[in-house]
Amino acid sequence: MRVSRFPDPREAGEEGIVAVGGDLDVETLVDAYTHGIFPWPQEGLPMLWFSPKERGVIDLREELRASASFLRRLRAWKFESLGHPGRLEVRIDTAFADVMRACQAASRPGQNGTWILPEMVEAYERLHRAGLAHSVETYLDGELVGGLYGVFVRGVFSGESMFHKVADAGKVALWTLLELQKKAGFLFIDVQMVTPVVASFGGKLISRDDYLKELELAHDRWDRKVCRFEWVKGPVLP
């Protein structure tokens, strides 16, 4: 791994805190994600940087899976779209700020408030302008109804948050991303934590040590151009 301004994440304590304080500049965030670390701010506290003891991933070397109910809904939407051009559409990077703000406003059971604080929105918009943060969006009849955003550094996509205004619309964005990344030959996507939604797509927890090994392998494959992916702004073609 490249030299980092952060401490070795393997030395993080039980709570997974690697460092406290610092900025959210593009260079700092790239350094963090390159070394398996991500910011998780708490209101009223200095910035906290984490590499948890266990990390959520979706392994793209395994067969993609999703619930039967989701796949039925997806087939129905696609079937309806045959007679209604544009009814269901997935796009990339056409509404990054809107997706972030929708994730920020989303209600989440068991959570008070959100970790997507204004400084995080500003920082990730800077990352997006630098070509390092991306959104996948689901539209129904031209209306943004679901999506996700995350960071893509050296061949690893780290999902940050997802939202939906219509049932399963966020899942459509995730499913599309998984299909695209698997087809391009990537090993996994980093989902940080395994929520019920992520678990339904095959998400699992692996140890910090295993995650860091997988990260190094993914970086090596990217550096050797074993896999490539272009984040082309606009609709995802069937």
Disulfide bonds with the S-S distance in Angstrom:
none
